[in-house]
Amino acid sequence: MESDLQDERNPEGPFCPECGMDESGFFCRNCGTLLRGEEMVLCPRCRQIVPHGEFCNQCGQGLEAVALDLQQLALAGQDFWVAAGTYEQPAEFPEGMDPVQPEPDESMILAEAEVPDWLKELPADSAPEEVKAHIYPSLKPIIEEPQEQPAGQGRLFAPVFVLLALLLLGLVVVVVFLLLSGVL
């Protein structure tokens, strides 16, 4: 019992170097100074303070360009804050604010908005056949058309084939000659 009273009177923990408050978290609650965790980052997906690395060890989010260093958060001060919960709309509106939406002014004539053609709604009927060929080329059936060989290519094929056959025959003769002479 005496030790409990002693712990309450003399708490252990780091003190803020700026304001002297006894704090045990990452930031001082009084002045916002970063107390520990210079190497830690804030994951934008799970909002956990995790070690600096390529990925968050809690949710797997890539941290290379999107993680916020705790040092950055400490320097930002009140310009940046993270909400732990979700935003709740107030139940009552402040005085002077009317919760009813204003009605549109029917006396004002609005010009027709110019929308690019790629944003306009497509016609309900199907596209003409000549357009379908350009829009849907992958839907065309595959038709193999016979390819005509140029006249000069057929005449050139025969001599090349004969020369390759003679070259192969010459290689076979040389290998057989070397085997019979005992060199190989």
C-alpha positions in Angstrom: 0.0 0.0 0.0 2.9 2.3 0.8 4.5 1.6 -2.6 1.2 2.5 -4.4 1.2 5.9 -2.6 4.9 6.4 -3.4 4.3 5.6 -7.1 1.5 8.2 -7.2 3.6 10.9 -5.6 6.7 10.2 -7.6 5.6 8.9 -11.0 8.3 7.7 -13.3 8.3 8.6 -17.0 9.8 11.1 -19.4 9.3 14.7 -19.0 8.7 17.1 -21.8 11.9 19.1 -22.5 9.8 22.1 -23.6 7.2 22.6 -20.9 8.3 20.1 -18.2 5.0 18.1 -18.2 5.2 14.4 -17.2 4.2 12.6 -20.3 4.4 8.9 -21.4 3.1 9.1 -25.0 4.6 10.1 -28.3 3.6 13.7 -28.0 3.3 16.1 -25.1 -0.3 16.9 -24.5 0.5 20.4 -23.2 2.7 21.7 -26.0 2.7 19.1 -28.8 6.4 18.3 -28.7 7.5 14.9 -30.0 8.8 13.0 -27.0 9.8 9.7 -28.7 9.4 7.8 -31.9 11.4 9.8 -34.3 11.8 6.7 -36.4 8.1 5.9 -36.4 5.5 6.9 -39.0 1.7 7.3 -39.0 0.0 4.9 -41.5 -2.7 6.7 -43.4 -4.8 3.6 -43.8 -5.1 2.1 -40.3 -3.9 5.3 -38.5 -1.5 3.3 -36.4 2.0 4.4 -35.4 4.3 1.9 -36.9 8.1 1.5 -37.5 9.4 3.2 -40.6 9.5 0.6 -43.5 8.3 -0.2 -47.0 4.9 -1.5 -45.8 2.8 -1.1 -42.7 3.1 -4.0 -40.3 -0.5 -3.7 -39.2 -2.5 -3.4 -42.5 0.1 -3.9 -45.3 -0.3 -0.4 -46.8 2.7 0.8 -48.8 4.4 3.5 -46.8 7.0 4.8 -49.3 5.5 8.1 -50.2 2.3 8.4 -48.1 3.4 7.7 -44.5 3.7 10.7 -42.2 6.8 10.8 -40.0 6.0 11.7 -36.4 8.6 14.4 -36.6 6.6 16.0 -39.5 3.5 15.8 -37.4 5.2 17.5 -34.4 6.5 20.3 -36.6 3.0 20.8 -38.2 1.5 21.3 -34.7 -2.1 22.4 -34.9 -2.1 22.7 -38.7 -2.4 19.0 -38.9 -4.5 16.6 -36.8 -5.8 13.2 -37.1 -9.4 12.4 -36.0 -9.7 9.1 -34.1 -13.4 8.8 -34.7 -15.9 9.6 -37.4 -17.4 13.0 -37.9 -20.8 13.4 -36.3 -23.1 16.1 -37.5 -24.6 18.2 -34.7 -28.2 17.3 -33.8 -29.3 21.0 -33.8 -28.2 23.8 -36.1 -26.6 26.9 -34.7 -28.8 30.0 -34.4 -29.1 31.9 -37.7 -28.6 28.8 -39.9 -31.7 27.5 -41.7 -31.7 23.7 -42.2 -34.1 24.0 -45.1 -32.5 24.1 -48.5 -33.3 27.2 -50.6 -35.7 26.7 -53.5 -34.4 27.2 -57.0 -35.2 30.6 -58.7 -37.5 29.7 -61.6 -37.2 33.2 -63.1 -33.5 32.7 -64.0 -32.9 31.1 -67.5 -30.0 28.8 -67.6 -27.9 28.3 -70.7 -27.5 24.7 -72.0 -24.2 23.3 -70.8 -21.7 22.4 -73.5 -20.6 18.9 -72.7 -17.8 17.1 -74.7 -19.2 14.5 -77.1 -17.5 11.7 -75.2 -19.5 12.6 -72.1 -22.9 12.7 -73.9 -25.2 9.8 -73.6 -25.0 7.2 -76.4 -28.0 6.7 -78.6 -30.3 3.9 -77.6 -30.3 2.3 -81.0 -27.2 0.3 -82.1 -24.4 1.9 -84.0 -24.4 1.6 -87.9 -22.4 -1.3 -89.3 -19.6 0.9 -90.7 -19.0 2.4 -87.3 -19.1 -1.0 -85.5 -16.0 -2.1 -87.5 -14.0 0.8 -85.9 -15.6 0.6 -82.4 -15.6 -3.1 -81.9 -12.7 -4.6 -83.9 -12.3 -7.4 -81.5 -15.9 -8.6 -82.1 -15.2 -9.3 -85.8 -14.9 -13.0 -86.6 -11.4 -14.1 -87.5 -11.2 -14.7 -91.2 -8.1 -16.2 -92.7 -7.6 -14.7 -96.2 -5.2 -16.5 -98.5 -2.0 -14.6 -98.7 -0.7 -14.1 -102.2 3.0 -14.4 -102.6 4.7 -12.0 -104.8 5.9 -13.5 -108.1 9.6 -12.8 -107.5 9.5 -14.5 -104.1 8.5 -18.0 -105.5 11.4 -18.0 -108.0 13.9 -17.0 -105.3 12.8 -19.8 -103.0 13.9 -22.7 -105.1 17.6 -21.7 -105.6 18.0 -20.8 -101.9 16.6 -24.2 -100.9 19.0 -26.0 -103.3 22.0 -24.1 -102.0 21.1 -24.9 -98.4 20.7 -28.6 -99.3 24.1 -28.6 -101.0 25.7 -26.9 -97.9 24.2 -29.5 -95.6 25.4 -32.3 -97.9 28.9 -30.8 -97.9 29.0 -30.7 -94.1 28.0 -34.3 -93.9 30.7 -35.3 -96.4 33.3 -33.4 -94.4 32.3 -35.0 -91.1 32.3 -38.5 -92.6 35.8 -37.9 -94.2 37.2 -36.7 -90.8 35.7 -39.7 -89.0 37.2 -42.2 -91.5 40.6 -40.5 -91.4 40.7 -40.8 -87.6 40.9 -37.1 -86.8 37.6 -37.0 -84.9 
